[in-house]
Amino acid sequence: MLYPRVSIVTASLNQAATIERAIRSVLDQAGPPVEYIVIDGGSTDGAREIIERYTSQLSYWISEQDRGQSHALNKGFARATGDMVGWLNADDELAPNALSTVREIFSRGSCDVLCGACLYLDHQGGRRVARVRPRDLDLLTVDDPIHQPSCFWSRRWHERVGGLNERLHYGMDWDLWLRLARAGARFETTDHVLSVYHVTGTNKTAVGGEQRNRELYGLLRQYNQGQWRLLTELAYRLLWPLKRMRRRQPRWLYQNLSNVTRTALLVGLGPLFGFDRLRRCTHPFS
């Protein structure tokens, strides 16, 4: 059987502590060689020298200043020639044999976007496997259930929708999934663990704060109209502040106040928006 070719892009900036682990996780994959492209943003911490050691095994690499992660990734995807593509952050890694699974599923011709499971590891030794269910994808305009390093998609579809939006710093992956779905790409899920995500406390999701919340709020406003636009406003301006109230002191007072108010809103508004959609609408915000 002729398996599809895979292209992986890694964007890196001053990640000497983790970049070699990411590189090795790609190069050590079983099966045909992967087209691996590394775009470094001009690292000064020794990451560039680490990347240079793998020059002969990389399809392309460069170290120069860029306009941010989305721009760096787009530079890499512009050089990709594989049938399917994905990106791996410099602080994550592919699971062993992940690409063999990806090639096999794509070779069936039944999907354009593959959403796999992801193993999350934290610095205290905690671990959990998070999976994507087909029903989760029905709520993609409310919450992003897709684990980015475990997602792979058709290069043809990537080019059709125009790649990543370089104006986005936090939600460029979610925006890409939404544009692929809107354009008609076929999504499929697998329970196979395809990547390992290292939760360090310094990941962009963890440190983005209000800037990240505002960006994702804008994304939700863009992709939701009518009553779903109303749900976006409700989530950002009322339900999320109520959820965040639980952190205030004294905890016993604000937790109870938050719980009672949010439960009343869920019960009252659930029939209008759908209970699961309403329950998830605050998930994007941190």
DARASUL-V629960 format. One record per residue. RES is the residue in one letter. PSI is psi in radians with two decimals (999 if undefined). Layout:
BEGIN
((RES	PSI) (RES	PSI))
END
This chain:
BEGIN
((M	2.41) (L	1.93) (Y	2.57) (P	2.67) (R	2.48) (V	2.39) (S	2.26) (I	2.36) (V	2.34) (T	2.23) (A	2.35) (S	2.55) (L	1.97) (N	0.91) (Q	0.87) (A	-0.51) (A	-0.42) (T	-0.27) (I	-0.64) (E	-0.67) (R	-0.76) (A	-0.81) (I	-0.83) (R	-0.63) (S	-0.46) (V	-0.84) (L	-0.42) (D	0.11) (Q	2.50) (A	2.76) (G	-2.91) (P	2.65) (P	2.52) (V	2.56) (E	1.93) (Y	2.18) (I	2.22) (V	2.17) (I	1.87) (D	2.44) (G	0.33) (G	0.81) (S	2.55) (T	0.16) (D	0.16) (G	-0.13) (A	-0.68) (R	-0.75) (E	-0.61) (I	-0.79) (I	-0.70) (E	-0.52) (R	-0.33) (Y	0.27) (T	-0.76) (S	-0.32) (Q	-0.11) (L	2.49) (S	-0.57) (Y	2.53) (W	2.70) (I	2.64) (S	1.86) (E	2.78) (Q	2.46) (D	-3.04) (R	0.34) (G	3.07) (Q	-0.77) (S	-0.72) (H	-0.77) (A	-0.76) (L	-0.73) (N	-0.64) (K	-0.71) (G	-0.78) (F	-0.52) (A	-0.40) (R	-0.10) (A	2.47) (T	0.04) (G	2.84) (D	-0.54) (M	2.71) (V	2.85) (G	2.93) (W	2.53) (L	2.10) (N	2.68) (A	-0.22) (D	0.17) (D	-3.08) (E	2.67) (L	2.52) (A	2.64) (P	2.37) (N	0.25) (A	-0.77) (L	-0.43) (S	-0.74) (T	-0.77) (V	-0.80) (R	-0.76) (E	-0.79) (I	-0.77) (F	-0.50) (S	-0.32) (R	-0.34) (G	0.34) (S	-0.10) (C	2.77) (D	-0.39) (V	2.16) (L	2.19) (C	1.91) (G	3.07) (A	2.80) (C	2.40) (L	2.07) (Y	2.19) (L	2.32) (D	2.95) (H	-0.14) (Q	0.11) (G	-0.02) (G	2.59) (R	2.48) (R	2.56) (V	2.19) (A	2.27) (R	2.81) (V	2.22) (R	2.62) (P	-0.64) (R	-0.45) (D	-0.63) (L	-0.35) (D	-0.32) (L	0.45) (L	-0.46) (T	-0.06) (V	-0.71) (D	2.50) (D	1.83) (P	-0.03) (I	2.31) (H	1.86) (Q	-0.84) (P	-0.19) (S	0.27) (C	2.35) (F	2.52) (W	2.87) (S	2.29) (R	-0.60) (R	-0.73) (W	-0.62) (H	-0.80) (E	-0.59) (R	-0.69) (V	-0.05) (G	0.29) (G	-2.76) (L	2.56) (N	1.93) (E	-0.13) (R	-0.25) (L	2.41) (H	-0.51) (Y	-0.62) (G	0.42) (M	-0.52) (D	-0.79) (W	-0.75) (D	-0.69) (L	-0.79) (W	-0.75) (L	-0.70) (R	-0.64) (L	-0.76) (A	-0.76) (R	-0.57) (A	-0.19) (G	0.18) (A	2.54) (R	2.13) (F	2.50) (E	2.62) (T	2.71) (T	2.55) (D	-0.06) (H	2.35) (V	2.08) (L	-0.24) (S	2.90) (V	2.15) (Y	2.13) (H	1.95) (V	1.87) (T	-0.23) (G	-0.21) (T	0.10) (N	2.67) (K	-0.63) (T	-0.64) (A	-0.55) (V	-0.02) (G	-0.55) (G	-2.48) (E	-0.52) (Q	-0.75) (R	-0.77) (N	-0.76) (R	-0.66) (E	-0.78) (L	-0.58) (Y	-0.78) (G	-0.65) (L	-0.76) (L	-0.70) (R	-0.62) (Q	-0.68) (Y	0.05) (N	2.31) (Q	2.90) (G	-2.32) (Q	-0.46) (W	-0.51) (R	-0.68) (L	-0.68) (L	-0.66) (T	-0.80) (E	-0.73) (L	-0.74) (A	-0.81) (Y	-0.66) (R	-0.29) (L	-0.99) (L	-0.73) (W	-0.79) (P	-0.63) (L	-0.69) (K	-0.72) (R	-0.41) (M	-0.45) (R	-0.34) (R	-0.22) (R	2.81) (Q	2.51) (P	2.38) (R	-0.73) (W	-0.60) (L	-0.91) (Y	-0.54) (Q	-0.80) (N	-0.72) (L	-0.75) (S	-0.81) (N	-0.80) (V	-0.80) (T	-0.79) (R	-0.67) (T	-0.73) (A	-0.72) (L	-0.70) (L	-0.76) (V	-0.72) (G	-0.63) (L	-0.18) (G	-0.78) (P	-0.47) (L	-0.81) (F	-0.29) (G	2.24) (F	-0.73) (D	-0.71) (R	-0.72) (L	-0.67) (R	-0.61) (R	-0.18) (C	-0.30) (T	-0.09) (H	-0.61) (P	-0.40) (F	2.55) (S	999))
END
